[in-house]
Amino acid sequence: MNWDQIEGNWKQFKGKVKEKWGMLTDDELNTIGGKRDRLAGKIQEKYGIMKEEADKQLHEFLNSNGNSRIN
């Protein structure tokens, strides 16, 4: 799976994201729209973490959901 596929299936994928990062609102998830950089930025903002940590968490989350080819 690549980011184009995630973006195309964002409605299904965002439920998993909300389970992991529950502080993200539905409006924020709709605004993110499957864009990896927006998602990482919003995780960073909401959880008060460094960009590198947000990227690491996102990478680990994607790998744990069988999306190991996503960069």
C-alpha angles and dihedrals in degrees: 000000000000133000093266088059092047091049090050091050097036094129090062096038097049091067089064090047091052091051090055099039104029094173089072111097126223089248091054092048090050090051092049088057095186096306109144096209092050091049093049091047093050092048089051092049098044097044098037095235134138120268091247091055092048090051090048093050091047092048092049091046092051092047091050089054094055096261098118094147094063114106 
